[in-house]
């Protein structure tokens, strides 16, 4: 096959498709589109459309710009009034050192004692308090942009015990200190911010707040992360001393790479297993080239747009690497099937109507959730009902425009409107990153390559099974076995839905149900390299309308990569129902259809569409490492399902990836942040386990006492047999924990021997109806085929059941 870096020397027109074999055929220069060759690269897209809001002044030459997909956002300006201001923080002792631009701010207790002093008589003091308040507000906004709440702690901060008491002055002061440290590092992300630097502007009596905030931000990857030389050097140097444990990371996508780097920094021994021959997962940049002049361009076939640059960690990486960001420009003309530009008045009218339909659906949703909380229908059904009732877009051209907006919504969610949850499809809107949507010139794989550098990654290792128990984890990839303390699974939701990885024991029912409820949709792309830019370099997007509503997502939006890819490159998007059908379309047919649309748009204007030099068609739905593009909230699902998917199992198996991030699902930065989150989670578990291990070492009889207490009040007892039921399931087929006691009179009559077994509840009841212990043992071992074993083996075989029983019984005590 043709590689991304080695285009055929003699082929002028090349189409690629992942399923087909490429051949380097000579193409006659006859002025016609010759049959291109075929390759395909699977792809994922960003969750949000890569457009920015319409400018205030409408351009006379075209329709209003395409909107971003989501409407209800918390803009930062709406939050300023509620951000914690300096005047609201009392008692924080901070000192202001000699004035230096990089010294940050400093406070003293008296700076905020305005209630005890008439500031009108002291203009200098009034100005000082005002300046401090502005600085605190600015730093609060930076914290908000990163995802911190305005005046409360995150769940992670509460779990980390950053303050001794929730609420009150200590918490308020902690938030100000945290925001200051965060803002200080964000002002120069190329240096390593030490705790001493953070202490420079805080008085010594508040050292505990600095320690708490600094450690939290460091361990959770909010500061001192990324790819600047000073950061990389520190991150890849594990701390001195004994390793905190071993971790296998499954998948070298963004979440896996980020987690691996952070775990190494936190003191773990890490290995990454990747099924592909490259890192990046659904972030894939392909080098395209062709023509006598050696035209070259880089196409992002997967995640492509930084959706909101304010607070975005990927923007930090770009800054550290010195990569310029290209803002996706607002202008997005829409074209009718005959090539004419859509009338701007009609466009504005339909767009307004579309937004009103969404408003009405939102009001219906609120009413339904108050009256009938468990009811959910598809967003498409609700919108179509209101469209019909209010007679919206009954004119053919208006209907095509409405279909275009619906296709844009389907692109944003990688789903059909008929499958999106009306109740929760936009549950992540309040957290959306603000700022411009941007491209990284040269492709996002530049970030991926830098993140993968120097990591212990084993490629072409397709993980088939993950086994976990009290003694650790075993991961099977091909014929090889990998053993570790913990495993971080970062595979896409599509792989989990497919059941491509076996988990032993099986994942908890709650997690399996969340995997089934959440949607994992499809977006495909056709990237075409031309000999020159014939569409004009002043726009980054343009749209195409179709008369067939069922195919409204077929090449409905084009991205111009000329300004960022290094060459004249167009990428056509395929969303909704069209994306599903596209997977069965031949690459030649797909490229031919794109060229037909382009000629329909530009030929009437006297602009010739040249033959392509190379083309690539994605097939993300057929990719065994993704089985789709990105997650969405399907009918019957909710934001809680993202949290359930993120939950660890038995403190051994952890999960990361965009589909585990409730706040930022279906985005590249969501994947990045989930990797950081799980690295911190693994550290907490390792620290907790090390403490528990030390306590057991000092008190070897404690475990025995815990087990005996567990069986003091069993669910079923008969003679020497005691049974504990699974507290999470009332089913007769659910497993139970059986204990049988054997008195060793001649050895130690006061210390019986206990053996254990896992037994279905139904069989435990049958066993209780048998007369005599000897007969019971025979029925257990011969009829039921169950072997008795020691406690450690039971914990290894079904640690989740043991943990559930322990947890349930502890709560009842």
Secondary structure, DSSP 8 states (H G I E B T S, - for coil): --BTTB--SS-S-EEEETTS---------SSS----B--B------SS-S-----SS--TTS------S------HHHHGGGS--GGG--S------S--TTS-----GGGG-GGGS-GGG-HHHHHHHHHHHHHHHHHHHHHHHHT--SSS--HHHHHTT-SSSSSHHHHHHHHHHHHHHHHHHHT-TTS---HHHHHTTS-GGGHHHHHHHHHHHHHTTSSS-SSSHHHHHHHTS--SSS---EEEEE--BHHHHHHHHHHHHTT-EEEEE-SSSSSBTT--EEEEEETTTTEEEEEESS---EE--TT-HHHHHHHHHT--EEE--S-EEEE-TTS-B--HHHHHHHHHHHHHHHHHHHHHHHHHHHH-TT---BHHHHHHHHHHHTT-S-SHHHHHHHHHHHHHHHHHHTS-GGGBBTTTTTTTGGG---S-EEEETT-THHHHHHHHTT--EE-S--EEEEEEETTEEEEEETTEEEEESEEEE---HHHHHHT-SEEES---HHHHHHHHHSEE---EEEEEEESS--S-TT-SEEEE--S-GGGTTEEEEEEE-HHHHSS-EEEEEE-HHHHHHHTTS-HHHHHHHHHHHHHHHHGGGT-----EEEEEE--GGG-TTTSSS-EE-BTT--HHHHHHHH--BTTTEEE-SGGG-SSSTTSHHHHHHHHHHHHHHHHHHHHHHHHHHHHHHH-TTHHHHHHHHHTTT-SEEETTEEEEE-TT---TTSEEEEEEEE--HHHHTTS-EEEEEEEEHHHHHHHHTSSSHHHHHHIIIIIS----B-HHHHHHH-HHHHHHHHHHHHHH-
